[in-house]
Amino acid sequence: MASKETPVGRVLFTRSGKWWAVELPSFPGAYSQGRTQSEAYLNLLDALAELVKANKALLRRRLAARKRAA
């Protein structure tokens, strides 16, 4: 297993056959893969952007529900 330190935390790379799996442990759910380490890392950045977008949408829904309940 290889790792790379980034501004958002340590990225872990694992080779599985012809594929690289990558994860960002400091962001649960941030996983991806690619044929090269570079591709896997870029895919991880896309996955992280989607994860952040989904969490923002969830927070907006929770805040709206609280306002309705108040």
Beta strands, then each sheet from edge to edge (+ up, - down):
strand 1: 2-6
strand 2: 9-16
strand 3: 19-23
strand 4: 31-34
sheet 1: 1+ 2- 3+ 4-
end
